[in-house]
């Protein structure tokens, strides 16, 4: 199941349902309230993308359905264990000053109104695994 369109984080408008999770750098999403500010990592965006891909592709029931390597953008479909319902995850990697980088991530359910926090939990679990390989910059 490919995603229907590439997410533009700057113009993103979130669904009204509570079955999404949006993490981005402060100020990136002009039309959407983020759930969490994105960490900054001590690696360039291309390296951060490679480390993230290693984490995401290793997850069960996760398909990498779109890759834009030059644009540092990827889409994933993650299916639930029991009914195989799809969740869509879009990720954009962003270079910052001093060989650091960050990312924007939007995870959302295709069906239903509530996801019982699954999109948030999965996103935070992926970030925790990512932080092992790409160290976040200490504030």
N, C-alpha and C positions, 0 to 999 in steps of 0.2 A: 504494500500500500504506500505509494509515494505521497509525499505531502503535496497539497494542492498549489502552494506558492511559497516562494522564498520569503522569509520574514524580514522586513525592514524595521529594525529595532527603533529607529528614530521616529517613525510614523506609526508604530504599532498601537492598535486599540484593542484592549483586552475584552474577552467575552464577559458577560455579566454573571456567568455561573462561577461558583467557587472552586472549580476543578482545574485550576491552573496554578503555575508557579513561575514568577518572573524575577530573574536576578540580572542586574546590569550595573555598570558604573553610574554613579550619580550624574544626572543631567543628560544621559544618552536618550532615554525614552521621553520624548516631548509630550506624548498623548496618553501615557499609561503610568500608573503608580507601580513602582517596583516593590517586591516583597522583601528584597534583601540587596544591599550593595555588594557588588562583586569584589572578591579579593584581588589584590595585585600580586603578581608572581615575578620571581627573579629570573625569568627567562624571556627570550623574544617570543612573539605570538606564534610563529611557525613551530617552534619547539613545544610551546604550550599545547598547540593543536595536536601534535603527534602524541604527546603524553595523554591528552584527553581521549583521543581515538583508541589508544591502547586500553584505557579503562572502559570506555563505553562498549566497544566491540566485544569485550570479554564477558559482558553481562548476558545472562540467559534471556532468550526471547527478544533480543535486540538486533535490529537490522539497520545497517548504514545505507540509507536510501538515496542520499544526495551528497556529493562532495564537490566543493569549489576550492581547490587547494590555493590558487592565486588569490582568491577573495577571502580566504581563511574563514569559510562558512561550511557548516555541515548540518544535515537533517537525519534524524533517526526515528524509527518506529519501534516502540516497546510494547509487547503484547502481554496482557495479564495471564497468569498461570492457568486459571480455571476456564474462563470463557473466551480467552484470547482476544479480548477487546483491545484496540490499539490506542496508545498514547503517542503523541507527536512531540519530539524534542528538537528544537532549533538552537544552534550554537554559533556565535560569531566571536572570533578571536581578534583582539585589538592591541596593536603595538602602542606602547607608551614611551616616555623618555627614559634614557639610561638603561637600555636593554631589558626593560620590564614590560609586562603585558597584563591584560585582563581579559575577561570574556563577558558576553551577554548570553543568557540561556533562558529559553521560554519553553516550558513543558506543560502540555495540556492534554486533557482527555478529549476524545472524539465523541463519545457517547455519555449520556447521563448528566446529572447536575452536580453531584458530589463525588469526589474521589477518595474521601476519607483521609486526605492528606498524602496520598500516594505520590503525586507529582513532586511535592516538596521533599518528602522523605528520600525518594530516589535521587533527586538532584543533589541533596546534601550528602548522600552516601557516595555518589560519584565524585563530588568535590573533595571529600575526605580522602578517597583513594588517590585522586589527582595530586593532593598536597604532599603525598609521600614522595612522588617523583619530581614535582615542580614546587619548590618551597615558596609559600606565600611570603611576601615582604613583611617584616615586622613593623608595626606602626609606631 
